[in-house]
């Protein structure tokens, strides 16, 4: 969220920073959360297996996150290894 506000601030002219941040905040906190709650309630009401679907999506996201952290850690670990010279 902070990164998005920073991007909005850096992308807008100085005379319109407050207005752009206000519109962005209203869109995120007002409309975005309202539509998300409405869509989630609709899905929960229409599907009896909605909890299982949400759990599977959350588990898949957790696996992707864990794998990406492991890859980043391995890349950083290998990049710190000193290079041996042949002389």
Backbone as XML, in Angstrom:
<?xml version="1.0"?>
<chain id="A" units="angstrom">
  <residue number="1" name="UNK">
    <atom name="N" x="0.821" y="-1.185" z="0.000"/>
    <atom name="CA" x="0.000" y="0.000" z="0.000"/>
    <atom name="C" x="0.866" y="1.249" z="0.000"/>
  </residue>
  <residue number="2" name="UNK">
    <atom name="N" x="1.923" y="1.234" z="0.812"/>
    <atom name="CA" x="2.810" y="2.391" z="0.867"/>
    <atom name="C" x="3.517" y="2.579" z="-0.470"/>
  </residue>
  <residue number="3" name="UNK">
    <atom name="N" x="3.908" y="1.474" z="-1.100"/>
    <atom name="CA" x="4.563" y="1.573" z="-2.402"/>
    <atom name="C" x="3.622" y="2.166" z="-3.445"/>
  </residue>
  <residue number="4" name="UNK">
    <atom name="N" x="2.360" y="1.809" z="-3.379"/>
    <atom name="CA" x="1.400" y="2.352" z="-4.336"/>
    <atom name="C" x="1.211" y="3.845" z="-4.124"/>
  </residue>
  <residue number="5" name="UNK">
    <atom name="N" x="1.102" y="4.269" z="-2.868"/>
    <atom name="CA" x="0.971" y="5.701" z="-2.598"/>
    <atom name="C" x="2.232" y="6.456" z="-3.013"/>
  </residue>
  <residue number="6" name="UNK">
    <atom name="N" x="3.400" y="5.858" z="-2.811"/>
    <atom name="CA" x="4.646" y="6.504" z="-3.231"/>
    <atom name="C" x="4.693" y="6.642" z="-4.744"/>
  </residue>
  <residue number="7" name="UNK">
    <atom name="N" x="4.258" y="5.601" z="-5.460"/>
    <atom name="CA" x="4.226" y="5.668" z="-6.916"/>
    <atom name="C" x="3.270" y="6.751" z="-7.386"/>
  </residue>
  <residue number="8" name="UNK">
    <atom name="N" x="2.094" y="6.813" z="-6.770"/>
    <atom name="CA" x="1.117" y="7.838" z="-7.146"/>
    <atom name="C" x="1.685" y="9.228" z="-6.888"/>
  </residue>
  <residue number="9" name="UNK">
    <atom name="N" x="2.351" y="9.399" z="-5.741"/>
    <atom name="CA" x="2.927" y="10.707" z="-5.398"/>
    <atom name="C" x="4.024" y="11.094" z="-6.382"/>
  </residue>
  <residue number="10" name="UNK">
    <atom name="N" x="4.878" y="10.140" z="-6.740"/>
    <atom name="CA" x="5.981" y="10.431" z="-7.659"/>
    <atom name="C" x="5.511" y="10.652" z="-9.088"/>
  </residue>
  <residue number="11" name="UNK">
    <atom name="N" x="4.374" y="10.073" z="-9.453"/>
    <atom name="CA" x="3.885" y="10.175" z="-10.833"/>
    <atom name="C" x="3.024" y="11.404" z="-11.082"/>
  </residue>
  <residue number="12" name="UNK">
    <atom name="N" x="2.556" y="12.051" z="-10.043"/>
    <atom name="CA" x="1.650" y="13.187" z="-10.233"/>
    <atom name="C" x="2.398" y="14.504" z="-10.048"/>
  </residue>
  <residue number="13" name="UNK">
    <atom name="N" x="1.886" y="15.574" z="-10.652"/>
    <atom name="CA" x="2.524" y="16.880" z="-10.469"/>
    <atom name="C" x="2.360" y="17.364" z="-9.028"/>
  </residue>
  <residue number="14" name="UNK">
    <atom name="N" x="3.273" y="18.218" z="-8.586"/>
    <atom name="CA" x="3.266" y="18.695" z="-7.205"/>
    <atom name="C" x="1.973" y="19.418" z="-6.834"/>
  </residue>
  <residue number="15" name="UNK">
    <atom name="N" x="1.358" y="20.066" z="-7.787"/>
    <atom name="CA" x="0.137" y="20.817" z="-7.477"/>
    <atom name="C" x="-1.075" y="19.908" z="-7.278"/>
  </residue>
  <residue number="16" name="UNK">
    <atom name="N" x="-0.967" y="18.640" z="-7.658"/>
    <atom name="CA" x="-2.117" y="17.739" z="-7.563"/>
    <atom name="C" x="-1.864" y="16.525" z="-6.683"/>
  </residue>
  <residue number="17" name="UNK">
    <atom name="N" x="-0.790" y="16.523" z="-5.900"/>
    <atom name="CA" x="-0.434" y="15.343" z="-5.105"/>
    <atom name="C" x="-1.537" y="15.000" z="-4.104"/>
  </residue>
  <residue number="18" name="UNK">
    <atom name="N" x="-2.035" y="15.971" z="-3.376"/>
    <atom name="CA" x="-3.057" y="15.704" z="-2.363"/>
    <atom name="C" x="-4.343" y="15.186" z="-2.998"/>
  </residue>
  <residue number="19" name="UNK">
    <atom name="N" x="-4.725" y="15.751" z="-4.115"/>
    <atom name="CA" x="-5.940" y="15.313" z="-4.789"/>
    <atom name="C" x="-5.807" y="13.892" z="-5.309"/>
  </residue>
  <residue number="20" name="UNK">
    <atom name="N" x="-4.676" y="13.595" z="-5.935"/>
    <atom name="CA" x="-4.462" y="12.260" z="-6.488"/>
    <atom name="C" x="-4.398" y="11.221" z="-5.373"/>
  </residue>
  <residue number="21" name="UNK">
    <atom name="N" x="-3.718" y="11.535" z="-4.262"/>
    <atom name="CA" x="-3.665" y="10.594" z="-3.148"/>
    <atom name="C" x="-5.050" y="10.388" z="-2.539"/>
  </residue>
  <residue number="22" name="UNK">
    <atom name="N" x="-5.848" y="11.430" z="-2.465"/>
    <atom name="CA" x="-7.208" y="11.292" z="-1.947"/>
    <atom name="C" x="-8.075" y="10.413" z="-2.824"/>
  </residue>
  <residue number="23" name="UNK">
    <atom name="N" x="-7.985" y="10.612" z="-4.137"/>
    <atom name="CA" x="-8.767" y="9.796" z="-5.066"/>
    <atom name="C" x="-8.308" y="8.346" z="-5.017"/>
  </residue>
  <residue number="24" name="UNK">
    <atom name="N" x="-6.995" y="8.136" z="-4.975"/>
    <atom name="CA" x="-6.467" y="6.773" z="-4.911"/>
    <atom name="C" x="-6.876" y="6.090" z="-3.610"/>
  </residue>
  <residue number="25" name="UNK">
    <atom name="N" x="-6.786" y="6.808" z="-2.495"/>
    <atom name="CA" x="-7.180" y="6.236" z="-1.209"/>
    <atom name="C" x="-8.662" y="5.899" z="-1.169"/>
  </residue>
  <residue number="26" name="UNK">
    <atom name="N" x="-9.485" y="6.771" z="-1.726"/>
    <atom name="CA" x="-10.926" y="6.502" z="-1.770"/>
    <atom name="C" x="-11.229" y="5.290" z="-2.638"/>
  </residue>
  <residue number="27" name="UNK">
    <atom name="N" x="-10.520" y="5.178" z="-3.757"/>
    <atom name="CA" x="-10.740" y="4.035" z="-4.636"/>
    <atom name="C" x="-10.319" y="2.731" z="-3.961"/>
  </residue>
  <residue number="28" name="UNK">
    <atom name="N" x="-9.209" y="2.767" z="-3.238"/>
    <atom name="CA" x="-8.719" y="1.545" z="-2.595"/>
    <atom name="C" x="-9.557" y="1.171" z="-1.387"/>
  </residue>
  <residue number="29" name="UNK">
    <atom name="N" x="-9.723" y="2.115" z="-0.458"/>
    <atom name="CA" x="-10.398" y="1.801" z="0.792"/>
    <atom name="C" x="-11.918" y="1.774" z="0.651"/>
  </residue>
  <residue number="30" name="UNK">
    <atom name="N" x="-12.461" y="2.555" z="-0.238"/>
    <atom name="CA" x="-13.908" y="2.621" z="-0.379"/>
    <atom name="C" x="-14.441" y="1.636" z="-1.393"/>
  </residue>
  <residue number="31" name="UNK">
    <atom name="N" x="-14.170" y="1.895" z="-2.647"/>
    <atom name="CA" x="-14.722" y="1.089" z="-3.728"/>
    <atom name="C" x="-14.102" y="-0.302" z="-3.753"/>
  </residue>
  <residue number="32" name="UNK">
    <atom name="N" x="-12.787" y="-0.384" z="-3.626"/>
    <atom name="CA" x="-12.112" y="-1.682" z="-3.711"/>
    <atom name="C" x="-12.540" y="-2.654" z="-2.636"/>
  </residue>
  <residue number="33" name="UNK">
    <atom name="N" x="-12.572" y="-2.206" z="-1.415"/>
    <atom name="CA" x="-12.980" y="-3.099" z="-0.323"/>
    <atom name="C" x="-14.470" y="-3.397" z="-0.376"/>
  </residue>
  <residue number="34" name="UNK">
    <atom name="N" x="-15.246" y="-2.452" z="-0.827"/>
    <atom name="CA" x="-16.684" y="-2.700" z="-0.960"/>
    <atom name="C" x="-16.990" y="-3.753" z="-2.002"/>
  </residue>
  <residue number="35" name="UNK">
    <atom name="N" x="-16.357" y="-3.632" z="-3.152"/>
    <atom name="CA" x="-16.573" y="-4.616" z="-4.212"/>
    <atom name="C" x="-16.012" y="-5.972" z="-3.797"/>
  </residue>
  <residue number="36" name="UNK">
    <atom name="N" x="-14.860" y="-5.978" z="-3.109"/>
    <atom name="CA" x="-14.289" y="-7.237" z="-2.639"/>
    <atom name="C" x="-15.207" y="-7.945" z="-1.659"/>
  </residue>
  <residue number="37" name="UNK">
    <atom name="N" x="-15.781" y="-7.188" z="-0.722"/>
    <atom name="CA" x="-16.713" y="-7.788" z="0.226"/>
    <atom name="C" x="-17.984" y="-8.281" z="-0.448"/>
  </residue>
  <residue number="38" name="UNK">
    <atom name="N" x="-18.473" y="-7.518" z="-1.396"/>
    <atom name="CA" x="-19.667" y="-7.912" z="-2.131"/>
    <atom name="C" x="-19.414" y="-9.179" z="-2.944"/>
  </residue>
  <residue number="39" name="UNK">
    <atom name="N" x="-18.284" y="-9.221" z="-3.655"/>
    <atom name="CA" x="-17.962" y="-10.404" z="-4.461"/>
    <atom name="C" x="-17.731" y="-11.618" z="-3.571"/>
  </residue>
  <residue number="40" name="UNK">
    <atom name="N" x="-17.013" y="-11.431" z="-2.440"/>
    <atom name="CA" x="-16.790" y="-12.552" z="-1.529"/>
    <atom name="C" x="-18.085" y="-13.071" z="-0.937"/>
  </residue>
  <residue number="41" name="UNK">
    <atom name="N" x="-18.987" y="-12.186" z="-0.561"/>
    <atom name="CA" x="-20.284" y="-12.611" z="-0.050"/>
    <atom name="C" x="-21.113" y="-13.323" z="-1.092"/>
  </residue>
  <residue number="42" name="UNK">
    <atom name="N" x="-21.045" y="-12.846" z="-2.320"/>
    <atom name="CA" x="-21.768" y="-13.506" z="-3.409"/>
    <atom name="C" x="-21.240" y="-14.913" z="-3.633"/>
  </residue>
  <residue number="43" name="UNK">
    <atom name="N" x="-19.920" y="-15.065" z="-3.635"/>
    <atom name="CA" x="-19.318" y="-16.386" z="-3.833"/>
    <atom name="C" x="-19.672" y="-17.317" z="-2.678"/>
  </residue>
  <residue number="44" name="UNK">
    <atom name="N" x="-19.603" y="-16.806" z="-1.452"/>
    <atom name="CA" x="-19.927" y="-17.641" z="-0.291"/>
    <atom name="C" x="-21.395" y="-18.064" z="-0.307"/>
  </residue>
  <residue number="45" name="UNK">
    <atom name="N" x="-22.268" y="-17.196" z="-0.785"/>
    <atom name="CA" x="-23.684" y="-17.519" z="-0.826"/>
    <atom name="C" x="-24.055" y="-18.477" z="-1.942"/>
  </residue>
  <residue number="46" name="UNK">
    <atom name="N" x="-23.351" y="-18.437" z="-3.023"/>
    <atom name="CA" x="-23.695" y="-19.250" z="-4.192"/>
    <atom name="C" x="-23.025" y="-20.613" z="-4.206"/>
  </residue>
  <residue number="47" name="UNK">
    <atom name="N" x="-21.909" y="-20.756" z="-3.555"/>
    <atom name="CA" x="-21.167" y="-22.000" z="-3.624"/>
    <atom name="C" x="-20.987" y="-22.566" z="-2.223"/>
  </residue>
  <residue number="48" name="UNK">
    <atom name="N" x="-21.339" y="-23.817" z="-2.046"/>
    <atom name="CA" x="-21.160" y="-24.435" z="-0.735"/>
    <atom name="C" x="-19.704" y="-24.809" z="-0.493"/>
  </residue>
  <residue number="49" name="UNK">
    <atom name="N" x="-18.937" y="-24.955" z="-1.539"/>
    <atom name="CA" x="-17.527" y="-25.324" z="-1.394"/>
    <atom name="C" x="-16.598" y="-24.111" z="-1.453"/>
  </residue>
  <residue number="50" name="UNK">
    <atom name="N" x="-17.121" y="-22.927" z="-1.214"/>
    <atom name="CA" x="-16.325" y="-21.703" z="-1.325"/>
    <atom name="C" x="-15.152" y="-21.698" z="-0.352"/>
  </residue>
  <residue number="51" name="UNK">
    <atom name="N" x="-15.346" y="-22.204" z="0.869"/>
    <atom name="CA" x="-14.254" y="-22.222" z="1.832"/>
    <atom name="C" x="-13.100" y="-23.073" z="1.309"/>
  </residue>
  <residue number="52" name="UNK">
    <atom name="N" x="-13.406" y="-24.190" z="0.719"/>
    <atom name="CA" x="-12.365" y="-25.052" z="0.151"/>
    <atom name="C" x="-11.622" y="-24.381" z="-0.991"/>
  </residue>
  <residue number="53" name="UNK">
    <atom name="N" x="-12.349" y="-23.632" z="-1.813"/>
    <atom name="CA" x="-11.723" y="-22.917" z="-2.926"/>
    <atom name="C" x="-10.789" y="-21.844" z="-2.392"/>
  </residue>
  <residue number="54" name="UNK">
    <atom name="N" x="-11.280" y="-21.055" z="-1.421"/>
    <atom name="CA" x="-10.441" y="-20.011" z="-0.838"/>
    <atom name="C" x="-9.224" y="-20.600" z="-0.136"/>
  </residue>
  <residue number="55" name="UNK">
    <atom name="N" x="-9.393" y="-21.741" z="0.547"/>
    <atom name="CA" x="-8.274" y="-22.390" z="1.228"/>
    <atom name="C" x="-7.239" y="-22.884" z="0.220"/>
  </residue>
  <residue number="56" name="UNK">
    <atom name="N" x="-7.688" y="-23.441" z="-0.898"/>
    <atom name="CA" x="-6.760" y="-23.920" z="-1.919"/>
    <atom name="C" x="-5.988" y="-22.768" z="-2.549"/>
  </residue>
  <residue number="57" name="UNK">
    <atom name="N" x="-6.670" y="-21.665" z="-2.814"/>
    <atom name="CA" x="-5.992" y="-20.495" z="-3.383"/>
    <atom name="C" x="-4.966" y="-19.945" z="-2.388"/>
  </residue>
  <residue number="58" name="UNK">
    <atom name="N" x="-5.330" y="-19.872" z="-1.107"/>
    <atom name="CA" x="-4.394" y="-19.383" z="-0.096"/>
    <atom name="C" x="-3.194" y="-20.320" z="0.048"/>
  </residue>
  <residue number="59" name="UNK">
    <atom name="N" x="-3.428" y="-21.629" z="0.005"/>
    <atom name="CA" x="-2.324" y="-22.587" z="0.100"/>
    <atom name="C" x="-1.406" y="-22.474" z="-1.111"/>
  </residue>
  <residue number="60" name="UNK">
    <atom name="N" x="-1.975" y="-22.306" z="-2.288"/>
    <atom name="CA" x="-1.151" y="-22.148" z="-3.492"/>
    <atom name="C" x="-0.326" y="-20.869" z="-3.421"/>
  </residue>
  <residue number="61" name="UNK">
    <atom name="N" x="-0.917" y="-19.802" z="-2.929"/>
    <atom name="CA" x="-0.171" y="-18.550" z="-2.782"/>
    <atom name="C" x="0.955" y="-18.702" z="-1.768"/>
  </residue>
  <residue number="62" name="UNK">
    <atom name="N" x="0.716" y="-19.434" z="-0.699"/>
    <atom name="CA" x="1.759" y="-19.659" z="0.301"/>
    <atom name="C" x="2.910" y="-20.474" z="-0.276"/>
  </residue>
  <residue number="63" name="UNK">
    <atom name="N" x="2.602" y="-21.468" z="-1.096"/>
    <atom name="CA" x="3.659" y="-22.279" z="-1.719"/>
    <atom name="C" x="4.474" y="-21.435" z="-2.693"/>
  </residue>
  <residue number="64" name="UNK">
    <atom name="N" x="3.807" y="-20.632" z="-3.503"/>
    <atom name="CA" x="4.527" y="-19.759" z="-4.444"/>
    <atom name="C" x="5.417" y="-18.784" z="-3.687"/>
  </residue>
  <residue number="65" name="UNK">
    <atom name="N" x="4.917" y="-18.237" z="-2.599"/>
    <atom name="CA" x="5.691" y="-17.300" z="-1.791"/>
    <atom name="C" x="6.912" y="-17.985" z="-1.181"/>
  </residue>
  <residue number="66" name="UNK">
    <atom name="N" x="6.733" y="-19.183" z="-0.632"/>
    <atom name="CA" x="7.845" y="-19.905" z="-0.012"/>
    <atom name="C" x="8.902" y="-20.277" z="-1.046"/>
  </residue>
  <residue number="67" name="UNK">
    <atom name="N" x="8.473" y="-20.724" z="-2.206"/>
    <atom name="CA" x="9.436" y="-21.092" z="-3.257"/>
    <atom name="C" x="10.195" y="-19.864" z="-3.740"/>
  </residue>
  <residue number="68" name="UNK">
    <atom name="N" x="9.503" y="-18.739" z="-3.912"/>
    <atom name="CA" x="10.194" y="-17.535" z="-4.370"/>
    <atom name="C" x="11.189" y="-17.039" z="-3.325"/>
  </residue>
  <residue number="69" name="UNK">
    <atom name="N" x="10.840" y="-17.127" z="-2.038"/>
    <atom name="CA" x="11.802" y="-16.756" z="-0.998"/>
    <atom name="C" x="13.024" y="-17.662" z="-1.014"/>
  </residue>
  <residue number="70" name="UNK">
    <atom name="N" x="12.806" y="-18.964" z="-1.209"/>
    <atom name="CA" x="13.926" y="-19.902" z="-1.254"/>
    <atom name="C" x="14.833" y="-19.622" z="-2.445"/>
  </residue>
  <residue number="71" name="UNK">
    <atom name="N" x="14.245" y="-19.327" z="-3.588"/>
    <atom name="CA" x="15.049" y="-19.014" z="-4.782"/>
    <atom name="C" x="15.844" y="-17.736" z="-4.570"/>
  </residue>
  <residue number="72" name="UNK">
    <atom name="N" x="15.216" y="-16.713" z="-4.031"/>
    <atom name="CA" x="15.926" y="-15.456" z="-3.773"/>
    <atom name="C" x="17.058" y="-15.678" z="-2.785"/>
  </residue>
  <residue number="73" name="UNK">
    <atom name="N" x="16.804" y="-16.468" z="-1.739"/>
    <atom name="CA" x="17.840" y="-16.742" z="-0.744"/>
    <atom name="C" x="19.014" y="-17.487" z="-1.375"/>
  </residue>
  <residue number="74" name="UNK">
    <atom name="N" x="18.732" y="-18.477" z="-2.232"/>
    <atom name="CA" x="19.811" y="-19.220" z="-2.876"/>
    <atom name="C" x="20.613" y="-18.348" z="-3.831"/>
  </residue>
  <residue number="75" name="UNK">
    <atom name="N" x="19.947" y="-17.490" z="-4.578"/>
    <atom name="CA" x="20.649" y="-16.604" z="-5.501"/>
    <atom name="C" x="21.549" y="-15.643" z="-4.732"/>
  </residue>
  <residue number="76" name="UNK">
    <atom name="N" x="21.034" y="-15.079" z="-3.644"/>
    <atom name="CA" x="21.849" y="-14.163" z="-2.849"/>
    <atom name="C" x="23.006" y="-14.889" z="-2.176"/>
  </residue>
  <residue number="77" name="UNK">
    <atom name="N" x="22.784" y="-16.099" z="-1.727"/>
    <atom name="CA" x="23.847" y="-16.878" z="-1.089"/>
    <atom name="C" x="24.951" y="-17.192" z="-2.085"/>
  </residue>
  <residue number="78" name="UNK">
    <atom name="N" x="24.590" y="-17.568" z="-3.305"/>
    <atom name="CA" x="25.582" y="-17.903" z="-4.320"/>
    <atom name="C" x="26.298" y="-16.674" z="-4.855"/>
  </residue>
  <residue number="79" name="UNK">
    <atom name="N" x="25.658" y="-15.523" z="-4.821"/>
    <atom name="CA" x="26.315" y="-14.323" z="-5.336"/>
    <atom name="C" x="27.346" y="-13.790" z="-4.352"/>
  </residue>
  <residue number="80" name="UNK">
    <atom name="N" x="27.281" y="-14.149" z="-3.092"/>
    <atom name="CA" x="28.254" y="-13.695" z="-2.094"/>
    <atom name="C" x="29.488" y="-14.576" z="-2.034"/>
  </residue>
  <residue number="81" name="UNK">
    <atom name="N" x="29.451" y="-15.703" z="-2.707"/>
    <atom name="CA" x="30.574" y="-16.632" z="-2.688"/>
    <atom name="C" x="31.761" y="-16.016" z="-3.421"/>
  </residue>
  <residue number="82" name="UNK">
    <atom name="N" x="32.951" y="-16.016" z="-2.806"/>
    <atom name="CA" x="34.109" y="-15.416" z="-3.479"/>
    <atom name="C" x="34.513" y="-16.210" z="-4.714"/>
  </residue>
  <residue number="83" name="UNK">
    <atom name="N" x="34.967" y="-15.491" z="-5.708"/>
    <atom name="CA" x="35.399" y="-16.109" z="-6.954"/>
    <atom name="C" x="36.887" y="-16.403" z="-6.853"/>
  </residue>
  <residue number="84" name="UNK">
    <atom name="N" x="37.298" y="-17.637" z="-7.185"/>
    <atom name="CA" x="38.713" y="-18.003" z="-7.123"/>
    <atom name="C" x="39.404" y="-17.605" z="-8.425"/>
  </residue>
  <residue number="85" name="UNK">
    <atom name="N" x="40.563" y="-17.029" z="-8.275"/>
    <atom name="CA" x="41.307" y="-16.663" z="-9.475"/>
    <atom name="C" x="42.219" y="-17.810" z="-9.876"/>
  </residue>
  <residue number="86" name="UNK">
    <atom name="N" x="42.538" y="-17.872" z="-11.144"/>
    <atom name="CA" x="43.354" y="-18.979" z="-11.655"/>
    <atom name="C" x="44.849" y="-18.659" z="-11.603"/>
  </residue>
  <residue number="87" name="UNK">
    <atom name="N" x="45.224" y="-17.567" z="-11.015"/>
    <atom name="CA" x="46.643" y="-17.211" z="-10.960"/>
    <atom name="C" x="47.304" y="-17.726" z="-9.729"/>
  </residue>
</chain>
